[in-house]
Amino acid sequence: MTPGSNIPLPTAHVAVDVAAPVRLDVSGLLLTADGKVRSDDDFIFYNQPTGPGVTYRSGGGTAPDAIVVDTSAVPAGIEKIVVTASPDAAGQSFQGIEPTATIRDAGSGGALATFTPPRLGTETALVIVEIYLRNGAWKVRAVGQGYANGLAGIATDFGVSVEEPAPAAAPVAPPAPVAAPAPTRAYAGADPRIPAPPVPATPPAAPPAPAAAPGSGKINLDKGRVSLQKNQTVSLVKGGRPLLTQVKMGLGWEPAYRGKDIDLDASVIAYGPNRNHLDSCYFGKLSILNGAIKHSGDNLTGEGAGDDEVIVVDLGRIPAEASGLVFTVNSFTGQKFTEVAKAYCRLIDATTNEELVRFDLTSAEPQTGVMMAKLIRQFSGEWEMTGLGEFVKSRTVRGMVKPAAKIL
């Protein structure tokens, strides 16, 4: 699965196990429509392993821990179960130890889907997947939301109370103290790995917001044209509303040496929620996904101003099973990208021809393929564009399918 993608659950009894190179603490939270627990009893973890319809299952150190959900036993009013994980070692981040969640049929043990959150860094806790109720049917969605403040950040964000210590003794002749809030019960068993916060001298602030993934720099289109840096993401939202209309991805380049033609081919590869290849749109196949994506045709030289090749994407017509698009450029004749100048891609409103997002390739490698950008459909329905600039050895779009799947 890719971030934001979802699949229906074919069985009422599912297990989500989470594996990583290190020992993890895996938890589950039962949430109401407002995204909060009803009480601390809705937080399921190793010290409180059972709840209504949700169970924590230990792997005993030799197998991954898991959260098991019986959707038929989940009480009315619970619309979502989120599965979280954090490294067992205090303060350890997920950088270099990316976890993989496997959603299984709890009866047969058969895998239904897997999800590995991409590009983790300083996150010390993650909401990995969520099992949610939509129009009377249960589904599972890949999330990958990171928190830099550990399991305590997740707990407070979803309304679980975290134990606070009694106030310290007052010093001699103190100023008039501000009353500290009364201690609250920590969630069952007071997990020692979630430190109690210090008593504030002023009324407590709101719970911390989730930390954005390093380098993501997520922004939207409200302030006009966006110039992306590598690995930066822009949400295709304007005025609070997702962009669900026709857009054009223009790709352009120039030869690095005057008088020398260079033949590059722009393509887009469509993927499903499990990073499964659906189809590729390129000079040899100018229309895919029932016409939702169309290619302008091949440019053999790269000469002239403006976009060399254009791919039109009708976001509103992209079928539900397509959740990720990766835009690539290849050198079919074998010229390297060190022979290319001013390569770029830009997203354009097809109705107004307004340039919305631009990503310029600022570096080059002696390779024959580059992944320029990706569009990912989020669970909320909006699309996000991320600048990539990742080089690979491939002269055709066929050779880009596997490396592009890994970068989703």
C-alpha positions as CSV (number, residue, x, y, z in Angstrom):
1,M,0.0,0.0,0.0
2,T,1.0,3.6,-0.4
3,P,0.3,6.5,2.0
4,G,-3.3,7.4,1.9
5,S,-4.4,4.4,-0.1
6,N,-7.2,2.1,1.2
7,I,-8.6,-1.4,0.6
8,P,-11.9,-3.0,1.7
9,L,-11.6,-5.7,4.4
10,P,-12.9,-9.1,3.1
11,T,-13.2,-10.5,6.6
12,A,-14.5,-9.2,9.9
13,H,-11.5,-10.6,11.9
14,V,-8.1,-9.1,10.9
15,A,-4.7,-8.8,12.5
16,V,-2.2,-6.0,11.9
17,D,1.4,-7.0,12.8
18,V,4.2,-4.5,12.7
19,A,7.8,-5.7,12.1
20,A,11.1,-3.7,12.2
21,P,14.8,-4.5,12.8
22,V,14.3,-3.5,16.4
23,R,11.7,-4.3,19.1
24,L,8.6,-2.2,18.8
25,D,5.7,-1.2,21.1
26,V,2.6,-1.7,19.1
27,S,-0.7,-0.2,20.3
28,G,-4.3,0.2,19.1
29,L,-6.8,3.0,19.9
30,L,-10.6,2.9,19.4
31,L,-11.8,6.3,18.2
32,T,-15.2,7.9,17.9
33,A,-16.3,10.2,15.1
34,D,-14.5,13.1,16.7
35,G,-11.2,11.2,16.5
36,K,-10.9,10.7,20.2
37,V,-11.0,7.8,22.6
38,R,-14.1,7.5,24.9
39,S,-11.8,6.9,27.9
40,D,-8.4,5.5,28.6
41,D,-9.9,2.0,28.4
42,D,-9.9,2.5,24.6
43,F,-6.1,2.4,24.5
44,I,-5.0,-1.2,23.9
45,F,-1.3,-2.1,24.5
46,Y,0.8,-4.6,26.3
47,N,-0.3,-3.4,29.8
48,Q,-4.0,-3.3,28.8
49,P,-4.2,-6.0,26.1
50,T,-7.9,-6.4,25.6
51,G,-10.8,-4.0,24.8
52,P,-14.1,-4.2,23.0
53,G,-13.4,-5.9,19.7
54,V,-9.6,-5.1,19.9
55,T,-6.8,-7.2,21.3
56,Y,-3.1,-6.7,21.7
57,R,-1.1,-9.9,20.8
58,S,2.6,-10.2,21.8
59,G,5.0,-11.8,19.5
60,G,7.1,-12.9,22.5
61,G,10.2,-11.2,21.0
62,T,10.5,-13.7,18.2
63,A,7.6,-12.5,16.1
64,P,6.0,-9.1,15.5
65,D,3.5,-7.8,18.0
66,A,0.0,-7.3,16.6
67,I,-3.3,-5.6,17.1
68,V,-6.2,-7.9,16.3
69,V,-9.6,-6.4,15.4
70,D,-12.9,-8.2,15.3
71,T,-15.0,-5.6,13.5
72,S,-18.2,-7.4,14.3
73,A,-17.5,-6.9,18.1
74,V,-16.5,-3.2,17.9
75,P,-19.1,-1.2,19.8
76,A,-21.5,1.2,18.2
77,G,-20.0,4.7,18.1
78,I,-16.5,3.5,17.3
79,E,-15.7,4.5,13.7
80,K,-11.9,3.9,13.6
81,I,-9.1,1.8,15.1
82,V,-5.7,3.2,14.6
83,V,-2.6,1.0,14.9
84,T,0.5,2.8,16.3
85,A,4.1,1.8,16.9
86,S,7.2,3.2,18.6
87,P,10.7,1.8,19.2
88,D,11.0,0.1,22.5
89,A,14.3,1.9,23.3
90,A,13.5,5.3,24.7
91,G,14.2,8.2,22.4
92,Q,15.1,6.1,19.4
93,S,13.8,7.4,16.0
94,F,12.6,5.3,13.1
95,Q,15.4,6.6,10.8
96,G,17.0,3.5,9.2
97,I,14.6,1.1,10.9
98,E,11.4,1.6,8.8
99,P,8.6,-0.7,10.1
100,T,6.3,-2.8,7.9
101,A,2.7,-3.4,8.8
102,T,1.1,-6.5,7.4
103,I,-2.7,-6.7,7.4
104,R,-3.8,-10.4,7.7
105,D,-6.9,-12.5,7.8
106,A,-6.8,-13.3,11.5
107,G,-8.3,-16.8,10.9
108,S,-6.1,-18.1,8.1
109,G,-3.1,-15.8,8.7
110,G,-3.0,-14.9,5.0
111,A,-1.6,-11.5,4.1
112,L,-4.2,-9.0,2.7
113,A,-1.8,-6.1,2.3
114,T,1.5,-4.6,3.5
115,F,2.6,-1.0,4.1
116,T,6.0,0.5,4.8
117,P,5.9,4.3,5.6
118,P,8.5,5.9,3.3
119,R,11.3,8.4,4.2
120,L,11.3,8.3,8.0
121,G,13.7,10.4,10.1
122,T,13.2,11.9,13.5
123,E,9.8,10.3,14.1
124,T,9.8,8.4,17.4
125,A,6.2,7.1,17.0
126,L,3.9,6.4,14.1
127,V,0.3,6.0,13.3
128,I,0.8,3.3,10.7
129,V,-2.6,2.1,9.6
130,E,-6.2,2.7,10.5
131,I,-9.2,0.4,10.2
132,Y,-12.3,2.5,9.7
133,L,-16.0,2.3,9.0
134,R,-17.3,3.9,5.8
135,N,-20.9,3.5,4.6
136,G,-21.4,0.4,6.7
137,A,-18.3,-1.4,5.4
138,W,-14.9,-1.7,7.1
139,K,-11.8,-0.7,5.3
140,V,-8.1,-0.3,6.1
141,R,-6.0,2.7,5.1
142,A,-2.3,3.3,5.0
143,V,-1.4,6.4,7.1
144,G,2.3,6.7,8.1
145,Q,1.8,9.8,10.2
146,G,4.9,10.5,12.3
147,Y,5.3,12.1,15.7
148,A,8.6,13.5,17.0
149,N,7.5,13.4,20.7
150,G,7.0,9.6,21.0
151,L,4.0,7.6,22.2
152,A,3.0,10.4,24.5
153,G,2.3,12.6,21.5
154,I,0.0,10.0,20.0
155,A,-1.7,9.4,23.4
156,T,-2.5,13.1,24.0
157,D,-3.5,13.7,20.4
158,F,-6.2,11.1,20.6
159,G,-7.4,12.1,24.1
160,V,-5.7,9.6,26.3
161,S,-4.7,11.1,29.6
162,V,-1.0,11.0,30.6
163,E,-0.1,11.0,34.3
164,E,1.2,14.3,35.8
165,P,3.2,14.4,39.0
166,A,2.2,16.3,42.1
167,P,3.5,19.9,42.3
168,A,6.9,20.4,43.9
169,A,7.2,22.0,47.3
170,A,7.0,25.8,47.1
171,P,10.2,27.8,47.7
172,V,10.5,30.3,50.6
173,A,8.6,33.6,49.9
174,P,7.4,32.5,46.5
175,P,5.3,34.6,44.2
176,A,1.6,33.6,44.1
177,P,1.7,30.2,42.5
178,V,-0.5,29.2,39.7
179,A,-2.5,26.1,40.6
180,A,-1.4,23.0,38.9
181,P,-4.0,20.8,37.4
182,A,-5.1,17.8,39.5
183,P,-3.2,14.6,38.6
184,T,-5.1,12.4,36.2
185,R,-5.0,8.7,35.9
186,A,-2.5,7.5,33.3
187,Y,-3.7,4.9,30.9
188,A,-3.9,1.5,32.4
189,G,-0.6,0.6,34.2
190,A,1.2,4.0,33.6
191,D,3.6,2.9,30.9
192,P,7.1,4.0,32.3
193,R,8.3,4.6,28.7
194,I,6.0,7.5,28.4
195,P,7.4,10.2,30.7
196,A,5.1,12.3,32.7
197,P,5.2,15.9,31.6
198,P,6.4,18.6,34.1
199,V,3.8,20.6,35.9
200,P,3.4,23.8,33.9
201,A,3.7,27.3,35.5
202,T,0.9,28.5,33.3
203,P,-2.2,26.7,32.1
204,P,-1.3,23.8,29.9
205,A,-1.1,24.3,26.1
206,A,-3.0,22.3,23.6
207,P,-1.5,18.9,22.7
208,P,1.4,19.2,20.3
209,A,0.7,18.9,16.6
210,P,2.1,15.8,14.7
211,A,5.6,16.4,13.3
212,A,5.9,16.6,9.6
213,A,8.2,14.2,7.9
214,P,11.7,15.6,7.5
215,G,12.2,17.5,4.3
216,S,8.5,17.3,3.4
217,G,7.8,21.0,3.9
218,K,4.2,20.4,2.9
219,I,2.4,23.4,1.6
220,N,-0.7,24.2,-0.5
221,L,-1.6,26.4,-3.4
222,D,-3.3,29.2,-1.5
223,K,-0.4,31.6,-2.0
224,G,-0.1,30.9,-5.8
225,R,2.6,29.2,-7.8
226,V,4.8,26.8,-5.8
227,S,8.5,26.1,-6.6
228,L,9.4,22.7,-5.2
229,Q,12.7,21.6,-3.8
230,K,13.7,18.0,-3.9
231,N,11.6,15.8,-1.6
232,Q,9.3,18.7,-0.8
233,T,5.5,18.1,-1.1
234,V,2.7,20.4,-2.0
235,S,-1.0,19.6,-1.4
236,L,-3.1,20.3,-4.4
237,V,-5.6,22.2,-2.3
238,K,-6.7,25.8,-3.0
239,G,-9.0,27.8,-0.7
240,G,-9.5,24.8,1.5
241,R,-10.8,22.6,-1.4
242,P,-9.0,19.8,-3.2
243,L,-8.1,20.3,-6.8
244,L,-10.3,17.8,-8.7
245,T,-10.0,19.0,-12.3
246,Q,-7.8,18.6,-15.3
247,V,-4.1,19.4,-14.9
248,K,-1.2,19.1,-17.3
249,M,2.2,17.9,-16.3
250,G,4.6,19.6,-18.7
251,L,8.2,18.2,-18.9
252,G,11.0,20.0,-20.6
253,W,14.7,19.9,-21.2
254,E,17.5,21.3,-23.4
255,P,20.7,19.8,-24.7
256,A,23.7,20.7,-22.5
257,Y,25.8,21.3,-25.6
258,R,24.6,23.5,-28.5
259,G,23.9,21.8,-31.8
260,K,23.4,18.4,-30.2
261,D,19.9,16.9,-30.2
262,I,18.8,14.9,-27.3
263,D,15.9,12.5,-27.4
264,L,14.2,12.0,-24.0
265,D,10.8,10.4,-23.4
266,A,8.4,11.5,-20.7
267,S,6.0,9.0,-19.1
268,V,3.7,8.5,-16.2
269,I,3.3,5.2,-14.3
270,A,0.1,4.5,-12.4
271,Y,0.0,2.3,-9.3
272,G,-2.6,0.8,-7.1
273,P,-2.7,0.8,-3.2
274,N,-0.2,-2.1,-2.9
275,R,2.3,-0.4,-5.2
276,N,1.0,-2.7,-7.9
277,H,1.6,-1.5,-11.5
278,L,-1.7,-0.6,-13.2
279,D,-0.5,0.9,-16.5
280,S,2.1,3.2,-18.1
281,C,1.4,6.2,-20.4
282,Y,4.2,7.0,-22.8
283,F,4.9,7.8,-26.5
284,G,3.9,4.2,-27.4
285,K,0.6,4.3,-25.4
286,L,-0.9,7.8,-25.4
287,S,-3.9,7.1,-23.3
288,I,-4.5,5.0,-20.1
289,L,-7.1,4.6,-17.3
290,N,-10.0,5.0,-19.7
291,G,-8.7,8.3,-21.0
292,A,-8.1,9.9,-17.6
293,I,-4.4,10.2,-18.5
294,K,-3.3,11.3,-22.0
295,H,0.2,11.9,-23.5
296,S,1.0,14.6,-26.1
297,G,3.4,12.4,-28.1
298,D,7.1,12.1,-28.5
299,N,9.6,15.0,-28.9
300,L,12.8,13.8,-30.6
301,T,15.1,16.7,-30.0
302,G,14.4,18.8,-27.0
303,E,14.8,21.9,-29.1
304,G,12.6,25.0,-28.7
305,A,11.1,26.9,-25.8
306,G,8.3,25.6,-23.6
307,D,7.3,22.1,-22.6
308,D,8.8,19.3,-24.7
309,E,6.2,16.7,-23.8
310,V,2.9,17.1,-21.9
311,I,0.8,14.6,-20.0
312,V,-2.8,15.6,-19.3
313,V,-4.3,14.2,-16.1
314,D,-8.0,14.4,-15.2
315,L,-7.8,14.1,-11.5
316,G,-11.6,13.8,-11.2
317,R,-11.6,10.8,-13.5
318,I,-8.7,8.8,-12.1
319,P,-10.3,5.5,-11.0
320,A,-10.4,4.7,-7.3
321,E,-7.9,1.8,-7.6
322,A,-5.2,4.2,-8.8
323,S,-3.6,5.9,-5.8
324,G,-0.2,6.9,-7.1
325,L,1.3,8.4,-10.3
326,V,5.1,8.7,-10.9
327,F,6.3,10.9,-13.7
328,T,9.6,9.8,-15.3
329,V,11.9,10.8,-18.1
330,N,14.2,8.4,-20.0
331,S,16.9,8.6,-22.6
332,F,16.0,5.9,-25.1
333,T,19.1,6.6,-27.2
334,G,21.4,6.2,-24.2
335,Q,22.5,9.8,-23.6
336,K,23.1,10.5,-19.9
337,F,21.5,13.3,-17.9
338,T,24.8,15.0,-17.6
339,E,24.2,15.9,-21.2
340,V,20.9,17.6,-20.4
341,A,20.4,21.1,-19.3
342,K,17.4,22.8,-17.6
343,A,15.3,19.7,-17.1
344,Y,12.1,20.5,-15.2
345,C,8.5,19.4,-14.7
346,R,5.6,21.7,-14.0
347,L,1.9,21.2,-13.1
348,I,-0.5,23.4,-15.0
349,D,-4.2,24.1,-14.5
350,A,-5.5,22.8,-17.9
351,T,-8.5,25.2,-17.8
352,T,-6.6,28.5,-17.2
353,N,-3.1,27.4,-18.2
354,E,-1.9,28.8,-14.9
355,E,1.3,27.2,-13.7
356,L,0.6,25.7,-10.2
357,V,3.8,23.9,-9.3
358,R,7.3,23.7,-10.8
359,F,10.2,21.4,-10.0
360,D,13.6,22.1,-11.6
361,L,16.2,19.4,-11.7
362,T,19.2,21.2,-10.2
363,S,21.7,18.3,-10.3
364,A,22.5,15.5,-12.8
365,E,24.0,12.0,-12.7
366,P,25.4,9.9,-15.5
367,Q,22.2,7.8,-15.7
368,T,19.6,7.3,-18.4
369,G,16.5,7.6,-16.3
370,V,15.1,10.0,-13.7
371,M,12.0,10.0,-11.6
372,M,10.9,13.6,-11.7
373,A,7.8,13.8,-9.4
374,K,4.9,11.8,-8.0
375,L,1.2,12.5,-7.3
376,I,-0.3,10.6,-4.4
377,R,-4.0,10.5,-3.6
378,Q,-4.6,11.0,0.1
379,F,-7.3,9.3,2.2
380,S,-9.1,12.7,2.3
381,G,-9.4,12.7,-1.5
382,E,-6.9,15.4,-2.2
383,W,-3.7,14.8,-4.3
384,E,-0.2,15.7,-3.2
385,M,2.8,16.3,-5.5
386,T,6.3,15.7,-4.4
387,G,9.5,16.6,-6.3
388,L,11.8,13.6,-6.6
389,G,14.8,14.0,-8.9
390,E,16.0,10.4,-8.4
391,F,18.2,9.0,-11.1
392,V,18.2,5.3,-12.2
393,K,19.8,3.3,-15.0
394,S,16.9,2.7,-17.4
395,R,16.4,3.7,-21.0
396,T,12.7,2.8,-21.1
397,V,9.6,3.3,-18.9
398,R,9.4,-0.4,-18.5
399,G,12.6,-0.4,-16.6
400,M,11.3,2.4,-14.3
401,V,8.3,0.4,-13.0
402,K,10.1,-1.3,-10.1
403,P,12.3,1.6,-8.9
404,A,9.3,4.0,-9.1
405,A,7.1,1.6,-7.0
406,K,9.8,1.7,-4.3
407,I,9.7,5.5,-4.1
408,L,6.0,5.8,-3.6
